[in-house]
């Protein structure tokens, strides 16, 4: 029998080993549509196979159930070429030079692009695909470039034939992908890549989320990539048709593999962010069960970022001289203790409303139980000991409510201790503060020294019989801010078994300019060097002005894990960073209960 037609022998070959095939990254490719048929040129899916991926064609359906379930099973997304977009999606009327539009594709591809972006799925956009990225994610597309183009971008040459050059930015992902293929012209000009070109539209403005990394000689945007440290690239040409086009598909498959590795790791380990201020937005009527643009942490974003838990604090602003507490908050309450109770009531109501997917946790065991049941966790904390209103008995009350820590002060001295932004009222921890720390130790409440002055820090460290934490602080050696810890403080904290949770607050990461996720990583690695790996973690301060480019909200937490994996941190170390060290302290402190 002709071996070509002996399909049973091919089946037997598949079953001759176990597993039948190695796990490879699954790449979803958006399908074209014409004459009632979903179709796709073979160059796209064959390039994915040659790059080591598994291609799956996604039909052009604007059914969100279909799209979301598809995204749950792919590791990368390839936006393919095709007809023009209906300009009405960009709020524009059609120009005279608009080409044929494809009503079947537009909405599905805009939806899937935004959904994949929110899930941190690696994306490659080709030709129409780069325009899809711009249309979906805040950029703009020219309906026709003929008035500004000076070279011919719509060629009639064979698609395998390069037709013009693109200047590639040397510090770009695209440069790293193609550097062995690039042709430098002179020392002061960007390296050139030979491409094919079949388009009359192009991106006119990449928007805030992208940077331009390639232009043709007439200035037309030919390539762009994410400015947010995401694995997203767009090119205007057709690499699937070129002899040297494979490297960009290899990039997509490789990034998809890294994405899947991070997702799998998050399935196995618990991820805890130790400080978020989402209740500050409760007066605006935010909805935790929707993807609410007003807040950085909600159920959707936690799910997209593969985040298991957060410690959601009741923040109490510190009144200045002549002010009352009630004048500084939006809810009508009698005082700080009543305010804290009101916030905790609202958190518990929020959790109850979403109880199928969300639960309150008070102990590490609760966190792991919720994760096993497929639920996210909210833990309760107090930011500013003003909440107890000078009454030790209130600590017992809040312990019964389930708080895991209390930050002793905020921006301004209170009756417990001096603040990093205070006036040294007590020269450290007050006499009342000493009683507070002893009672917190007795009740199993973690003492949190973020916001405290150096003298308060050392006083509390000496007084506390259990390890203390700094739930959202960074390194003063890298950013000279009184809220940050000196190396000496960090060593002292580690020596007493405590932890410092690096925060993603711009002003605590860099003294001037814009901080990014790389600055957060820099602070974490400095803390590891100074304190050791058993004493560090992450406390983002989301919704309390925390969040920087690259880790801007809860949906992007998995990108931080990808950075850690890229720097060869082991799963055991990453688990410690993502809450394991903090939970060790929590277990020690709560052991008295």
C-alpha positions, -999 to 999 in steps of 0.1 A, spaced: 0 0 0 12 35 -8 25 49 25 10 83 17 -25 68 19 -19 46 49 -35 68 75 -37 40 101 1 38 102 2 76 108 -23 71 137 -2 42 151 29 65 150 10 91 171 1 64 197 35 49 198 46 73 225 31 90 255 22 117 255 12 116 219 27 151 212 47 176 232 28 206 245 33 235 221 20 271 222 -15 274 207 -17 305 184 -52 317 174 -53 333 139 -82 356 130 -99 342 99 -108 362 68 -144 361 54 -155 361 18 -185 347 -1 -200 331 30 -167 314 37 -142 317 65 -108 315 49 -71 321 55 -40 321 33 -17 292 41 13 314 47 0 324 81 -7 290 96 22 273 80 46 300 94 32 293 129 38 256 125 74 262 112 80 285 142 69 256 166 34 266 174 -1 251 169 -24 272 147 -61 275 154 -83 296 131 -107 319 149 -139 325 129 -151 361 126 -179 359 151 -189 389 174 -201 365 200 -184 374 233 -190 339 248 -172 324 218 -144 349 219 -137 347 256 -138 309 256 -114 309 227 -90 332 245 -91 308 275 -75 281 253 -49 300 233 -14 313 242 -9 339 215 -30 358 190 -22 366 153 -43 393 137 -42 386 99 -44 409 69 -75 417 48 -99 444 38 -103 480 51 -121 488 84 -154 505 84 -144 541 95 -175 545 115 -158 524 142 -133 552 145 -160 579 145 -152 589 109 -171 592 76 -157 572 46 -133 589 23 -136 587 -15 -106 564 -15 -119 539 10 -115 503 -2 -138 473 4 -148 468 40 -156 435 57 -185 438 80 -181 403 93 -146 409 106 -145 444 121 -164 440 153 -151 405 162 -115 416 157 -118 448 177 -134 428 205 -109 400 206 -79 424 204 -91 444 235 -99 412 253 -66 396 245 -48 428 255 -66 428 289 -55 392 294 -18 400 286 -19 374 257 10 380 232 -3 396 200 12 400 165 -7 421 140 1 418 102 -10 444 76 -47 449 85 -36 435 119 -14 464 128 -43 487 120 -65 465 142 -42 471 171 -44 509 165 -82 509 161 -88 488 192 -62 502 215 -63 540 212 -45 548 179 -57 561 146 -57 548 110 -55 568 78 -82 556 54 -58 562 25 -22 572 24 -19 583 -12 -18 621 -3 12 616 20 30 586 6 60 592 -17 67 556 -26 44 529 -39 29 510 -10 3 489 -29 24 467 -52 14 443 -79 46 422 -74 46 387 -62 41 386 -24 74 369 -20 92 398 -35 106 426 -13 94 460 -27 108 487 -4 128 492 28 118 500 64 141 518 88 140 499 121 146 515 155 178 500 170 164 497 205 133 478 195 120 443 198 118 442 160 155 451 157 164 422 181 142 398 161 157 407 127 192 421 135 210 394 115 189 404 85 192 441 88 213 462 64 229 493 80 233 522 56 256 545 75 265 551 111 239 578 115 210 561 98 187 533 112 193 498 99 171 488 70 148 458 65 136 447 30 98 441 30 69 436 7 40 460 7 3 457 -3 -17 484 14 -33 518 9 -41 524 46 -17 527 75 -15 537 111 -14 575 114 -11 576 152 -1 546 174 -17 561 205 -2 561 240 1 523 243 25 519 213 58 533 200 67 534 164 96 511 156 97 511 118 90 536 90 93 535 53 115 561 36 85 584 31 77 583 69 47 559 68 44 539 100 54 503 91 59 488 126 50 495 162 53 477 196 39 480 231 52 508 253 38 489 283 62 460 284 36 437 268 43 412 241 25 431 213 39 439 178 24 451 146 39 452 111 24 467 80 41 442 56 35 404 51 63 384 67 44 352 61 52 355 23 89 364 27 118 340 27 132 357 58 98 363 75 100 334 100 118 351 129 87 373 138 65 342 140 92 325 161 90 356 184 52 352 188 55 315 195 83 321 220 63 348 238 32 326 238 53 299 255 65 323 282 29 335 287 17 299 292 46 292 316 35 321 338 -1 312 337 7 276 347 29 289 375 0 311 388 -22 280 389 2 263 412 12 291 436 -8 317 456 -4 353 445 -11 380 471 -8 417 467 -5 431 503 -19 466 498 -47 481 477 -69 511 484 -100 503 463 -124 514 491 -113 550 485 -135 548 454 -166 534 471 -182 569 472 -182 569 434 -204 538 434 -178 516 417 -189 480 407 -163 454 417 -181 428 396 -177 447 363 -145 458 346 -148 492 361 -124 518 345 -124 539 377 -106 513 397 -74 493 393 -86 462 411 -119 444 403 -129 408 396 -122 410 359 -87 425 364 -78 400 392 -89 372 369 -70 386 338 -39 391 359 -42 356 375 -42 372 410 -56 352 438 -58 377 466 -54 413 478 -53 430 512 -79 457 508 -74 484 534 -96 510 550 -76 541 546 -82 569 571 -68 604 563 -50 620 592 -66 653 603 -42 683 606 -44 708 634 -78 725 634 -94 698 613 -119 670 623 -118 635 609 -154 637 597 -146 667 576 -120 647 556 -143 618 546 -172 616 522 -194 593 542 -215 606 571 -201 589 602 -196 598 639 -159 591 640 -129 571 627 -140 537 643 -174 540 628 -159 550 594 -137 519 594 -167 497 603 -187 513 574 -159 505 550 -156 469 562 -194 466 559 -192 477 523 -163 454 515 -182 424 530 -214 434 510 -192 436 478 -178 402 485 -213 387 493 -227 401 460 -199 383 441 -197 353 465 -195 327 437 -162 342 427 -150 360 457 -145 353 494 -132 370 526 -100 354 540 -87 360 575 -59 334 576 -35 318 551 -56 286 553 -86 307 541 -66 319 512 -56 284 500 -92 271 505 -106 299 484 -80 292 457 -88 256 457 -125 265 452 -117 288 423 -125 320 442 -104 352 447 -98 364 482 -101 398 499 -83 403 532 -90 433 554 -65 458 567 -64 492 584 -42 520 571 -38 544 600 -42 535 636 -64 565 639 -92 539 633 -91 528 670 -97 564 681 -74 561 711 -92 531 726 -73 498 730 -106 479 731 -112 488 695 -83 466 685 -103 436 699 -133 447 678 -112 449 646 -95 416 653 -129 400 655 -138 417 622 -108 399 607 -82 425 600 -48 410 593 -27 441 598 -29 477 609 -6 504 595 2 524 627 1 558 610 -3 576 577 9 610 565 10 628 598 17 620 634 -12 604 653 -15 593 690 4 560 683 36 571 666 53 597 644 49 596 606 76 598 580 59 630 570 52 642 606 67 665 631 83 641 656 55 647 681 65 617 702 101 612 692 90 578 678 63 555 693 42 571 720 34 556 754 0 547 741 16 533 709 36 509 731 3 496 745 -11 493 710 18 472 698 16 449 728 -22 445 723 -17 438 685 8 411 694 -17 396 719 -45 396 694 -25 383 664 -27 415 643 4 423 622 21 455 630 27 475 597 53 502 597 48 516 562 45 554 566 63 555 600 93 576 608 127 559 612 125 564 650 90 549 651 102 520 629 131 511 652 109 516 683 82 493 670 108 467 658 122 466 693 88 465 711 70 439 689 74 403 700 63 391 666 77 400 631 66 433 616 59 442 580 61 472 557 31 464 535 39 490 508 74 505 509 105 507 487 142 513 489 156 547 499 190 538 484 173 539 449 148 567 456 155 591 484 121 595 499 113 595 537 86 569 531 112 544 518 134 522 539 171 526 543 193 496 538 200 496 576 162 495 582 158 467 558 186 446 574 171 452 608 136 442 596 150 410 580 170 402 612 137 402 632 120 380 606 99 407 590 91 415 553 92 445 531 66 446 503 79 467 473 53 492 462 45 503 426 40 540 435 58 563 410 72 587 436 86 559 458 104 543 428 120 573 411 128 607 424 120 624 391 102 614 359 81 584 351 86 551 368 79 518 351 77 482 360 114 479 355 119 504 384 97 482 406 118 452 396 150 472 404 137 480 439 127 444 445 161 431 434 179 456 456 157 445 485 166 408 478 203 417 477 201 436 511 175 415 530 176 381 514 149 363 494 129 354 525 120 390 534 105 406 503 72 408 484 48 431 465 23 456 478 13 476 448 -8 504 465 -33 500 436 -61 526 439 -40 546 463 -20 562 434 0 530 429 4 515 395 31 523 369 36 516 332 40 478 328 21 470 360 -7 496 358 -35 475 374 -43 440 386 -47 426 351 -9 432 345 4 413 376 12 383 355 35 404 334 57 409 366 59 371 369 70 369 333 98 394 341 108 373 371 109 341 350 129 359 323 155 367 349 157 330 359 140 332 393 127 297 403 91 289 410 100 285 447 114 320 448 86 335 429 61 319 453 79 336 482 78 370 464 41 367 455 30 364 491 48 333 506 71 354 528 42 376 540 21 346 548 49 332 569 48 363 590 10 362 591 11 326 604 36 335 631 16 365 642 -17 347 642 -4 317 661 -14 334 693 -51 332 684 
